[in-house]
Amino acid sequence: MTTSVVITGLGIASPNGLGKEDFWAATRAGRGGIGPVTRFDASQYPARLAGEVPGFEAEDHLPSRLLPQTDRMTRLALVATDWALADAGIKPAEAEGFEMGVVTASSSGGFEFGQNELQKLWSKGSQHVSAYQSFAWFYAVNSGQISIRNGMKGPSGVLVGDQAGGLDAVAHARRQIRKGTGMIVSGSIDASVCPWGWVAQLASGRLSTVDDPDRAYLPFDARATGHVAGEGGAMLILEQAENARRRGARVYGEVAGYGSTFDPRPGSGGEPGLRKAIELALAEAGAAPGDVDVVFADAAAVPELDRAEAQAINAVFGPRAVPVTAPKTMTGRLYSGAAPLDLATALLAMESGLIPPSTNTDPDPAFGLDLVTGDARPGPVRTALVLARGHGGFNSAVLLRSPDRG
């Protein structure tokens, strides 16, 4: 019998809310966190809007010794992990180290830290470069720092697949739990709102250059011209369902199904892989399309990518047959942090019986989607599907089930 894996803790750092309660209050009300870039002077760049996490002061949450050795994304991830563990009622100091692991995702590593050290190298010389540059920029640094801070000696790793990587990390965490590890910290926080990171993101050609926050990120809208970049994400606590039940933990939901595919070679004429990823996730969960109460879309806001996603959803569920939402319209796309935040949002939607809206976008009827816009839509949410794609052809899908499904 396959071990059931559940999520028992959420730690959220989002442009529209720091902490689970603030985030959900904003998201259910449709309040966004996109605005002009403040973390550096972006006035000479083509894209000048971002979703920045507000009000985060690392020194209020972390010991001073950690600050010189960590990038902003690591500081956010450490604090979000603390919140997720507290939410789950887990005190790592009281647990066996080899029973706890960490599997995160990353899109770019600690870009801001790396930029600052490279500037020192060029302007002052190598003797001024921090020794912490050796790891603070690295993709795996969040997994390492979380493991060290919490004495977690079990399986550890990082998945790199842009937005899809956030779901791949959760799936890998589930795999490790099924192999016998008691608890895994998973999810992702990305934060590369700095000149170096900005140039890298601009190279994708997918950033919106619109300066109006209400018109810049419009997935499934005929006016779509790209997305707004953001920072943040969510950390999740995964554990065996039986362990969670035995210790009386609050269960947000079960990671019931997962599918992952890769798009065919460009120009080959092959079908994009997202539909197959959805079908794999449904099949693993033993779910029919009619069982799904809501789809959280990848929502690229690039016309051909929106069209491909709509075609995949309609191929599986039928036109306008399932509610679709994209709360990331309030935050911007958070790269590897986006999908874990969508998972957390879906679990909060289950708990509240509300599907949060997609904001600002006026969906083009040609896409054939029942996109939730305006106010949050009330109704039971027992099964939710979260989709994520990564630049270069990654596709992933995760199916979540409510603990009181049915």
PyMOL commands that set and color helices and strands:
alter all, ss='L'
color gray80, all
select helices_A, chain A and resi 20-29+58-60+64-69+72-88+92-94+97-99+111-123+126-128+133-136+141-150+162-178+195-202+241-246+274-285+289-291+303-317+327-330+335-352+365-367
alter helices_A, ss='H'
color red, helices_A
select strands_A, chain A and resi 5-14+17-18+34-36+49-51+100-105+156-159+183-190+232-240+253-262+294-296+323-325+354-355+370-371+377-378+383-390+394-401
alter strands_A, ss='S'
color yellow, strands_A
deselect
rebuild
show_as cartoon
